[in-house]
């Protein structure tokens, strides 16, 4: 009887050093299929190193990592067929239009009807009106949406998003959140690294905290909250955050 693979990613004892600096000291975690997994950590914690190892861009010094059932060290070509990576900075060709970027990637993936693939992705990511403009004219949010669209050409089973909303304004960040939620709803596994705690709260099914080369806590948001004493209940007048004020004011202006 064939067993059903329910884990998209399995990491055991992962280690990596740069010269004498040990970045990863034995990292362990699992990611279920079709879930959003958030890896949190401060700058230099090793989040991007983990992503590079899982996407076959870097070889580990020790431990094992399997993506879509394949070992990243011994079966990298099989791993690459199942994944896509969106880095911290949008990797779009700014000389080309949005449509040309998508057609190019579709051709590189040897997909049939690349122009139709491009049209479908433009519609999916609300970029049809800007399809024939050069990507250099896009706003930061539009450029990030195009970047994620490029990553999804060919329907990868697992997508890695390495700090996808860094540098985006609040509106653009919320647009990306909607896209990420939609990916998980369609069955795509999402591996997300972020420094924004609110982002992990909004999106992640499970969260892991990477600190000094090890996972120091992991679980659902509720499970992590249960590790702390109950909060003292006080009745105070809630003041709106600056982000809430900004979005409310911008939204009202757009409605006029």
N, C-alpha and C positions, 0 to 999 in steps of 0.2 A: 504494500500500500504506500503510495507516494505522499510524503508529508508536505503540507502547505507552508511556504516560507512567509512568516508574519512579520519578520524584522527586516526593515530596509537597511539599517546600519547596525553593526555590532562592533564595539571597540573594547579591547581587553588589554590592560597594561601598557598602553601606548607611551612610548618614550621618544624624545627628540632633543638633541643638544646642538648648539651652535658654538663650535670650538669648546671652551670650557664652561659655557653657560647652559645649564640644563633647563630647557623650556618646559618640556613635558616629562613628568616624573612617575608615570604610571596612571594613565587616564582610562577610565572605564565608563561606558554608557551604552544604551541601546535606543534605537528609534523605531517605533512601530510604523508600518505602512500606512500611508494616507494621513499622517499626523503632522502637526507643526511642532518642531522641537527647537527650543531657543537655548543657545549657549551664551551665558553671560560672563563677563569678566572685565576688569579694568584694562587700560592700555598696557600692552606687554604681557598680558596673562597667558597668551598662547592660542587665542581663538583662531586667528588666521593660520597659524601653523597647523592646527587640527584640520581646518578646511583644506589646506594645501595637501595634506597627507591623504585625506579621504577622496580628494579629486585627482589623485595620482600625480600631482605636481611636485611632490616631495616624498622622499622615502623615509620611513621611520627607522629609528635606531634599535627599537625593541618593541615587543608587544605585537598584537595583531589587530587588523581592522578589515572588516568585510562590508562591502556595499552591494546591495542587491544580490547577496549570496556569494559574491566573488571577493577573494582576497586582493586588496589594493596593491600589494607588493608583487604577487605572482601572476595575477590575472588583470593587469591594468587596462588592457584593451576591452575586456568585457565590462569593466566598471564604467569606462568612458561612454560606452554605447547606451548606458542607462541614465546618465546624469547630465546636468547642465550647471554652470557656475556663473553667478552674477557677482562681480567683485565690488569693492567699496566705491569705485569710480566707474561711471558709465563707459562701456567699451564699444561705443558706436562710431562709425566712420562719418565724421562731420562734413566731409566733402559730398557725400551721397545724400539723397533724399531718404525719408523714412521708408518709403516703398522699396527703393533700391537696396537699402541695408537688408531688409527682410528677404528680398528676392535672392540676394547674394548668399545669405546663410542657407536658404532653402536649396540652392544649387549645390553648395558645399556639402550638404547632407544628402545629396542625390535624391531629393524628393521629386515626385511627379507634379506637374503643374505649379511651379514655384510662384508664378504671379497670383494664382488663386490662393495659395498658402499665405502670401503677403497680404492680400486683400482681407482674408479672414482674420488675420492677426491685427491688422489696422482697425478693423471694426470692433474686435474683442477688447482692444485697449483704448478705444475712443480717440484714435489718431487719424481717422479717415480724412478729416478736413485739412490736416497738415501733411498728408501722405506725400505730396509732391514738392514740399519745401525741404531745403537742405537741413540736415539735423543740427547744423551750427546755429540755426535760428530758433531752435526749440528752447523752451524754458527748462529749468532743472527737473521739474516734475515730469514734463513730457519726455525729456531725454531718458529719465529713469524708466518710465513706462515702456519706451522703445527698447531699452536695454533688456528689460525682463521679457518683452515679447520676443526678442532675438534668442533669448535663452530657451524659450519654450517651442521654438520651431522644431518639429519632429516629435513633439510630445514625450519628452524625457520623463521617466518614472520618478526621479528624485531631482530636486533643484536645490542648490546651495546658494543662499543669499548672505553674503558677507557684509554686514552693516549697510543694508540697502538704502536706508533713509538718511545717512550721514550728509549733512549740509542742506537738506531739503527744508522748505518752510512748512508750517503746520498743515496747510491745505494739501500740499503735495505728499506729505507723509501719510495723511489719512487716505489719499488715493492709492498709495502703495499698499497700505493695510488692507484695503478692500480687495486688491488684486491677490494678495497672499491668502486671504481667507477663501477667495474663490478657487484658488489652486487646490487647497486642501479639500474643499467640498467636491471637486471633480476627481479626487482620488490621488492627486500628486503628493508625494512626501516632501515636506519643506524643512530644510535644515537652516536655521537662522542664527546669525551671530549679531549681537547688538549691545550698545552701551546704554540704550534708552530703556529704563526699567518699565516705563509705561507701555512701550512697544511689546515687551514680553508679556505683560499682563493682558494686553488686548488680544494678542494673537496665539500664544503658545498653549498647546495641550500639555506639554511637559517642559520643565525648565531645569537646566543644570548650571551650577555656578563653578567656574574654573578659577582657582586661586593658587598662586605659587606652584603651578605645574600639576595640580591635582583637582579632581572634582570634589568639592567640599560639601555640596548639598545637591539633591536632585529630587524631582517629583512634580506633581501638579501644583498649581498656585495654592490651592487649598491645603495640600499636604505641607507645603513650605510654611504657610501661615500658622499651621498647628504646632510648629516647632517653637513658636514664641508664646510668651504669656498672653493671656487675654487682655485686650486693650481696655483701659479704664474708660467708662462711658461718661461723657460730659456733653451737655447741651449748649452748643455755641452757634452763633450765626455764621453760616457758611458764606465765605466771600468767593466770588468767581475768580478762577485763575486767569492769568494774562492770556493764555491760549484760548480759553473760553470766550473772553472779551474780544479777542482778535477775530475769531471765527464768527461770532455773533454779528460784529460790526460789518465784516466783509460780506457775510451772507445777506444782511439787510440791504446793502448797497447793490448787490447783484440782482436782488428781487425787484428793485425799482425800475 
